[in-house]
């Protein structure tokens, strides 16, 4: 690969993430090319619109019930004595 002719600024957080992904003597560019070339698990919005409204409502209701059940269990559990 030739010498870089442009620079980009990244935050310290992004720099640390790139550094953690480095293998051997890879340059930052090598890491980015490898990571960007990997098959992603998909974009954030890929799953939107896949459920019907009825299915989404059913899932929401089940989540609500599960949350209420967890809260009841936490409320009803015996307290630890000191």
One Martini backbone bead per residue (centre of mass of N, CA, C, O) as a GRO file, in nm:
protein
   82
    1UNK     BB    1   0.099   0.034   0.019
    2UNK     BB    2   0.070   0.354   0.014
    3UNK     BB    3   0.087   0.657   0.102
    4UNK     BB    4  -0.067   0.879   0.274
    5UNK     BB    5  -0.281   1.177   0.172
    6UNK     BB    6  -0.463   1.156   0.434
    7UNK     BB    7  -0.651   1.280   0.711
    8UNK     BB    8  -0.808   1.175   1.016
    9UNK     BB    9  -1.036   1.229   1.271
   10UNK     BB   10  -1.037   1.089   1.601
   11UNK     BB   11  -1.123   0.967   1.874
   12UNK     BB   12  -1.004   0.808   2.145
   13UNK     BB   13  -1.211   0.583   2.139
   14UNK     BB   14  -1.167   0.496   1.845
   15UNK     BB   15  -0.867   0.442   1.866
   16UNK     BB   16  -0.890   0.214   2.078
   17UNK     BB   17  -1.065   0.027   1.903
   18UNK     BB   18  -0.858  -0.010   1.680
   19UNK     BB   19  -0.624  -0.116   1.854
   20UNK     BB   20  -0.779  -0.377   1.952
   21UNK     BB   21  -0.792  -0.487   1.635
   22UNK     BB   22  -0.512  -0.536   1.606
   23UNK     BB   23  -0.272  -0.717   1.398
   24UNK     BB   24   0.020  -0.699   1.470
   25UNK     BB   25   0.140  -0.475   1.204
   26UNK     BB   26  -0.099  -0.313   1.169
   27UNK     BB   27  -0.254  -0.066   1.041
   28UNK     BB   28  -0.509   0.139   1.056
   29UNK     BB   29  -0.594   0.088   0.766
   30UNK     BB   30  -0.599  -0.220   0.778
   31UNK     BB   31  -0.817  -0.240   0.991
   32UNK     BB   32  -1.039  -0.085   0.843
   33UNK     BB   33  -1.051  -0.264   0.592
   34UNK     BB   34  -1.124  -0.523   0.740
   35UNK     BB   35  -1.375  -0.428   0.898
   36UNK     BB   36  -1.532  -0.306   0.650
   37UNK     BB   37  -1.523  -0.596   0.494
   38UNK     BB   38  -1.699  -0.716   0.678
   39UNK     BB   39  -1.968  -0.883   0.764
   40UNK     BB   40  -2.247  -0.768   0.865
   41UNK     BB   41  -2.536  -0.781   1.071
   42UNK     BB   42  -2.640  -0.499   1.008
   43UNK     BB   43  -2.852  -0.262   1.014
   44UNK     BB   44  -3.050  -0.110   1.234
   45UNK     BB   45  -3.310  -0.098   1.016
   46UNK     BB   46  -3.355  -0.392   0.903
   47UNK     BB   47  -3.602  -0.489   1.110
   48UNK     BB   48  -3.796  -0.293   1.017
   49UNK     BB   49  -4.121  -0.410   0.931
   50UNK     BB   50  -4.144  -0.735   0.989
   51UNK     BB   51  -4.379  -0.683   1.166
   52UNK     BB   52  -4.672  -0.686   1.256
   53UNK     BB   53  -4.881  -0.519   1.453
   54UNK     BB   54  -4.979  -0.766   1.610
   55UNK     BB   55  -4.701  -0.881   1.681
   56UNK     BB   56  -4.590  -0.632   1.826
   57UNK     BB   57  -4.812  -0.622   2.041
   58UNK     BB   58  -4.757  -0.900   2.162
   59UNK     BB   59  -4.466  -0.845   2.252
   60UNK     BB   60  -4.522  -0.602   2.431
   61UNK     BB   61  -4.711  -0.754   2.627
   62UNK     BB   62  -4.507  -0.968   2.720
   63UNK     BB   63  -4.304  -0.766   2.834
   64UNK     BB   64  -4.490  -0.638   3.040
   65UNK     BB   65  -4.550  -0.896   3.200
   66UNK     BB   66  -4.257  -0.965   3.274
   67UNK     BB   67  -4.198  -0.706   3.430
   68UNK     BB   68  -4.420  -0.740   3.642
   69UNK     BB   69  -4.319  -1.012   3.751
   70UNK     BB   70  -4.040  -0.915   3.845
   71UNK     BB   71  -4.143  -0.703   4.043
   72UNK     BB   72  -4.299  -0.896   4.225
   73UNK     BB   73  -4.061  -1.074   4.306
   74UNK     BB   74  -3.894  -0.845   4.435
   75UNK     BB   75  -4.110  -0.754   4.640
   76UNK     BB   76  -4.163  -1.063   4.767
   77UNK     BB   77  -3.899  -1.096   4.871
   78UNK     BB   78  -3.693  -1.165   5.101
   79UNK     BB   79  -3.520  -1.017   5.339
   80UNK     BB   80  -3.225  -0.937   5.457
   81UNK     BB   81  -3.053  -1.009   5.743
   82UNK     BB   82  -2.805  -0.864   5.962
   0.00000   0.00000   0.00000
